[in-house]
Amino acid sequence: MALLLQQAGERSHSRPADRQAVDVELWRFHSRAFSFKARECNIPGFGSTPSPVEVEEHPVMKHGFKTAILALSAVLLVAATLLAAGKPKAVAVEPIKDAGNVPKGDKIIHDFVIRNDGDAPLEITQVHPACGCTVVEFDKTIAPGQTGKIHAVLDTSTFNGAISKGVSVFTNDTDTPQIELTVRAKVEPFIAVKPGYARYITVQGEQKEGTITQTLWATDGAPLDVVKVESPYPFLKTSFREAKPEERLADGGQGKQWKV
């Protein structure tokens, strides 16, 4: 009996494949995404057909996969919408306006034209004029292929000579978010005065007399008559007369010149 048990034990250790069906758990992998499990797999080559490996979808994976699909769809939808919407393109038709010679005190009025060469509405969000320049109104939205205007007014009352004043325009065009517009002019006063200032150098307490002469003429050559000159200070005495031929300034034009 002991011998038979020993032989049976040896056979059981040396030939385990003699059993027709051997349940073997091959692999189990747990994660948030998948769970794989091989069930009731018979050892190949011993008269039985191996069972296929079952793949069980984890609930977490199902939810995450759907979320990823929805997010990707949203991104593609936004991209398609942006492509379909296009983009604006701002173009200043005449960014610089040269008004030439302008009499002092006149107002320079000009409409700058902005064209939209894009395929989406162009929005003018802000307009910032420089000192002395005023933007009365402007078109806030310009359709594709259309033009808009920026109405600017420049008061020359406080300027003399050559001036250049800018207007900054801000748009929703990502390639050209800011456009600079410029108004140029040469402001000429109606009456020119040379040298145009009077400087006295004295020491306090000392008396000193002196005379400073100014020459006046009309810049446009029109007849000019001086009828009165007043001083705001009692210690400054004034007088005037028409300039003699030898006293005339070469750059004073052909009209009358006066000495004050």
C-alpha positions in Angstrom: 0.0 0.0 0.0 2.8 2.4 0.9 4.5 1.6 -2.5 1.3 2.4 -4.4 0.9 5.7 -2.6 4.5 6.6 -3.3 4.0 5.9 -7.1 0.8 7.8 -7.2 2.5 10.8 -5.6 5.4 10.7 -8.0 3.0 10.6 -10.9 1.1 13.5 -9.5 4.3 15.6 -9.3 5.8 14.6 -12.6 2.7 14.6 -14.9 0.2 17.2 -13.7 -1.1 17.5 -17.3 -2.8 14.2 -17.0 -5.8 16.0 -15.7 -8.2 16.8 -18.5 -9.2 20.2 -17.2 -6.9 22.4 -15.2 -8.2 25.7 -14.0 -5.5 28.2 -14.2 -5.8 31.9 -13.4 -3.3 33.3 -15.9 -3.3 37.0 -15.2 -5.3 39.6 -13.5 -4.5 43.3 -13.9 -6.4 45.9 -12.1 -6.3 49.6 -12.9 -8.6 52.5 -13.4 -9.0 51.7 -17.0 -9.1 47.9 -17.6 -9.4 44.6 -15.8 -8.2 41.5 -17.7 -9.0 38.0 -16.5 -8.5 34.6 -18.0 -11.1 32.2 -17.0 -11.3 28.4 -17.2 -8.3 28.2 -19.5 -7.3 24.6 -20.4 -3.6 23.9 -21.0 -3.1 23.8 -24.8 -1.9 20.5 -26.2 -3.7 18.2 -23.8 -6.9 17.5 -25.7 -8.8 20.6 -24.9 -9.3 24.0 -26.6 -8.1 27.0 -24.7 -10.8 29.4 -23.7 -10.6 33.0 -25.1 -9.4 35.7 -22.8 -12.2 37.9 -21.6 -11.7 41.7 -21.4 -14.0 43.4 -19.0 -14.4 47.2 -19.4 -14.1 49.0 -16.1 -16.8 51.7 -15.3 -14.1 54.3 -14.7 -12.7 53.7 -18.1 -16.1 54.0 -19.7 -16.7 57.4 -18.1 -13.2 58.7 -18.8 -13.4 57.7 -22.5 -16.7 59.5 -23.0 -15.3 62.6 -21.3 -12.3 62.6 -23.5 -14.4 62.2 -26.7 -16.7 65.1 -25.6 -13.7 67.3 -24.9 -12.1 66.5 -28.2 -15.4 67.2 -30.0 -15.7 70.6 -28.3 -12.2 71.6 -29.3 -12.8 70.6 -32.9 -16.1 72.5 -32.9 -14.5 75.7 -31.6 -11.7 75.4 -34.2 -14.2 74.8 -37.0 -16.2 77.8 -35.8 -13.1 80.1 -35.7 -12.1 78.9 -39.2 -15.6 79.5 -40.5 -15.8 82.9 -38.9 -12.6 84.2 -40.5 -10.8 87.3 -39.2 -10.8 91.1 -39.9 -8.0 93.0 -41.6 -7.6 96.7 -40.9 -6.1 98.9 -43.5 -5.7 102.7 -43.3 -6.3 104.1 -46.8 -4.5 107.4 -46.0 -2.6 107.2 -42.7 -1.0 110.7 -43.1 -2.9 113.8 -44.0 -0.8 116.9 -45.0 -3.0 120.0 -44.8 -0.2 122.3 -46.1 -0.2 125.9 -45.0 -3.0 126.7 -42.6 -3.8 130.2 -41.1 -3.4 130.2 -37.4 -6.8 129.7 -35.7 -8.3 127.7 -38.5 -9.5 124.2 -37.8 -8.2 121.3 -39.9 -11.1 118.8 -40.5 -10.4 115.4 -42.0 -12.0 112.0 -42.4 -9.6 109.2 -42.2 -10.8 106.1 -44.1 -10.3 102.6 -42.6 -11.0 99.6 -44.9 -11.7 96.1 -43.8 -9.9 93.7 -46.2 -10.8 90.6 -44.0 -13.7 88.2 -43.9 -15.0 89.1 -40.5 -16.4 92.3 -39.0 -13.7 94.8 -38.0 -14.3 96.5 -34.6 -12.8 99.9 -33.7 -12.6 99.6 -29.9 -10.8 102.9 -29.0 -9.5 106.1 -30.6 -7.0 108.2 -28.7 -6.2 111.7 -30.3 -3.0 113.6 -29.4 -3.0 117.0 -27.7 -4.8 119.6 -29.7 -6.6 117.1 -31.9 -10.2 116.0 -31.3 -12.0 112.9 -32.7 -15.6 113.9 -33.0 -16.9 110.5 -34.1 -15.9 107.2 -35.7 -17.5 104.0 -37.1 -17.3 101.3 -34.5 -18.0 98.3 -36.8 -16.9 97.9 -40.4 -18.2 94.9 -42.4 -15.9 92.8 -44.6 -15.0 94.6 -47.8 -16.5 97.9 -46.5 -14.9 101.2 -45.3 -15.4 103.3 -42.2 -14.4 106.8 -41.2 -12.7 108.5 -38.3 -13.7 112.2 -38.1 -10.8 114.2 -36.7 -10.6 118.0 -36.0 -7.4 119.8 -35.2 -7.6 123.4 -33.8 -4.5 125.4 -34.7 -5.2 128.3 -32.4 -2.3 127.4 -30.1 0.2 126.3 -32.7 2.8 128.0 -34.9 4.9 126.7 -37.7 5.2 123.0 -38.7 3.1 120.6 -36.6 2.4 116.9 -36.6 -0.4 115.5 -34.5 -1.3 111.8 -34.2 -4.4 109.7 -33.6 -4.1 106.2 -32.3 -6.8 103.7 -33.4 -7.3 100.3 -31.6 -9.0 97.4 -33.4 -9.8 93.7 -33.0 -7.5 92.8 -35.8 -4.9 90.6 -34.1 -2.3 91.3 -36.9 -2.8 95.1 -36.7 -4.3 95.9 -33.3 -3.2 99.5 -33.4 -3.1 102.0 -36.3 -1.4 105.4 -36.2 -2.9 108.3 -38.1 -1.2 111.6 -38.5 -2.2 115.2 -39.4 0.5 117.5 -40.6 0.4 121.2 -41.4 2.3 124.5 -41.3 0.4 126.9 -39.2 0.9 130.5 -40.3 -0.4 133.4 -38.1 -2.2 136.3 -39.8 0.3 138.7 -38.3 4.0 137.9 -38.1 6.2 139.5 -35.4 10.0 139.5 -35.5 11.8 138.9 -33.2 8.6 138.2 -31.3 10.0 138.7 -27.8 11.5 141.5 -25.7 14.3 140.9 -23.2 15.5 143.4 -20.7 18.6 142.8 -18.6 18.7 145.1 -15.6 19.8 145.1 -12.0 17.2 145.7 -9.3 17.4 149.2 -7.9 19.2 150.7 -11.0 17.5 152.7 -13.6 18.2 151.8 -17.2 16.5 152.9 -20.4 16.4 150.9 -23.5 14.4 150.4 -26.7 13.5 147.1 -28.3 11.9 147.2 -31.7 9.5 144.7 -33.2 8.6 144.4 -36.9 5.0 143.4 -37.8 3.5 142.5 -41.2 0.6 140.4 -42.6 1.7 137.0 -43.6 -0.7 136.8 -46.5 0.4 140.1 -48.0 -2.9 141.8 -47.2 -2.9 145.5 -46.3 -2.2 145.9 -42.6 -2.7 149.1 -40.6 -1.7 149.4 -36.9 -4.0 151.8 -35.2 -3.1 151.4 -31.5 -0.5 149.7 -29.3 -1.1 149.5 -25.5 1.3 148.4 -22.7 -0.1 146.5 -19.7 2.7 148.0 -17.5 3.1 151.7 -16.7 6.9 151.5 -16.9 6.8 150.3 -20.5 6.2 153.0 -23.0 5.1 152.1 -26.6 5.0 153.8 -29.9 4.6 152.6 -33.5 5.1 153.8 -37.1 5.3 152.4 -40.6 8.8 151.0 -41.5 11.0 153.0 -43.8 12.1 151.3 -47.0 15.6 150.8 -45.6 14.1 149.2 -42.4 12.0 146.6 -44.2 12.7 142.9 -43.6 13.4 140.8 -46.7 11.2 138.0 -45.4 8.4 140.3 -44.4 6.5 140.1 -47.7 5.4 142.9 -50.0 2.8 144.5 -47.8 3.2 147.2 -45.2 5.6 146.6 -42.3 5.4 148.3 -39.0 7.9 149.2 -36.3 6.7 148.9 -32.7 
